[in-house]
Amino acid sequence: MKIKVKPKEGLKIVMPDLNRELPVEGAVVEASTYWHRRLAEGDVVLVEEIKEEKQQPLESAKPAKSK
């Protein structure tokens, strides 16, 4: 699952996977232990949860029927 978070005003939060600061307007990140700790400590604010749609399975590779 992914979430959109933004930093609490006045804080600079590092995005560990990209090694850069979380933008003031927020960013979509993978919901991980790191971001759950930031939320619990009040360093970031949850903007929204993004539910990923399950991918449709590809139809089995069946040979086309010939006439």
N, C-alpha and C positions, 0 to 999 in steps of 0.2 A: 504494500500500500504506500502511496505517496501522500505527502501533506504539503501545504503551502504555509510557510512561517515567515515572520518578519521580526527583526530585532526590537527589543524594548528600546524606547527612545533614549538616546545617549550612549547606548552600548555598541561595541563592535564585536561581532561574533564571527569566528572563523568557520568556513565550510571545509571540514577536514578532507573530503574527497577531491576538492578542487584547489585547496590551499589558497583560498582568497576569502575576502570578507563577504558576509551575507548582505546583499543590497538592502537599503533602507526600505524600498517598496516590497521587499520579500522575494522569496524564490520557492519553487517546488523542489522538494528533496525527498529522498527515500526515508520512510519512517524507520529510524534505527534507534538503538539504545542511546546514542549520542544526542539525537534530537529530543528524545523523551526526557533525558536528564535536563536539557536546556529548558524545556517546557516546565518541568517540575520545579526548577530553580527560579523560574520567572524571567529568564534571560531573553526568551523569545515568546511571541504571541502566535497562537494558531489562527490562521486566516481561514483555511478550509481543509477538509479531508478530500482526497481525490481517489475515488474508487476506480480501479482499473478494470476495464471490461475483459472478460475472458475471451481469448482468441477462439474463433470458430475452428473446429478441426477440419483439415483438408479432406475433401472427399477421397475415398480410397482410389488408388490408381487402377481403375478397371479399363481394360481395352475397350475401345468403342465397338459397338456391334455393327457388323457389316451386313448389308442387305443381300 
